[in-house]
Amino acid sequence: MSKKQSYVIAWIEIKGERFEILVRPESAFRYKEGEKVEIDEVLWSDTVFKDSKRALKASPESLRKAFGTEDVRVIAEKILKEGKIQLTEEERRKLLEAKRRKVIAYITRNAIDPKTKLPIPEQRIEAAMEQAGISVDLYKDAESQAIEIVSKLARIMPIKIAKALLEITVPSDAAGRAMAEAKRLGEVKRSEWLKDGSLRLELEIPAGAQVDVMNKVQEVAKGRAMINVKVVT
């Protein structure tokens, strides 16, 4: 591992004893968020410390007692998932902004205006959050925060989390590619091959993603797909 990269301390306290590891901040938060990040990409050093600032290593006996193993990678996984990460103000600001953008993107994709049944632009979501004084928690996952924030925003604007069911018919020469793309974009609830070889299917997607999904289906079908929004719930 390169020692030129900056690191921060991730730590956990178990039965009154503190254990620390040195980690790369961005990779550590991506891992904590549930992204597929190799633990070796997160670790800056292969050592578990009692006190990293004083270079005091945790003893093998204390590791076995606290974690049931001396394996640094297994221990690191537990510290990252259940412990805390110390950050500089600049790192905290950068990661908090990235989390905020992620929360807003989730709301935009999954929420609609229940009056018009149309998606709500990111700028409007962002402005409403500022108006309501809603902040984002760095240590809480984006999806659960987004759902909570939608319930708060509903007090000042029409908004709700919803699903849309699209009825899509695609010509025969694009049917196979369209089916593959549909499975990637949402959940295929029903599909039917018509006599002329064309494909009709019902696709459930996040309601806020309607425009994006329609554009991608039309791209595969070269603009020849027939798409109807069957229902929004």
Protein Blocks (a to p, Z undefined) as FASTA:
>chain_A
ZZkbccddddddeehiacdddddfklmmmmmnopacdfklmpmbfcdcfblmnopacdfk
lmmmmnopabfklmmmmmmmmmccdddfklmmmmmmmmmmmmmmmmmmmpccfklopacd
fklmmmmmmmnopacdfkbcfklmmmmmmmmmmmmoccddddddddddddfklmmmmmmm
mmmmmccfbdcddfkopacddddddfklmmmmmmmmmmmnnopaccddfbaZZ
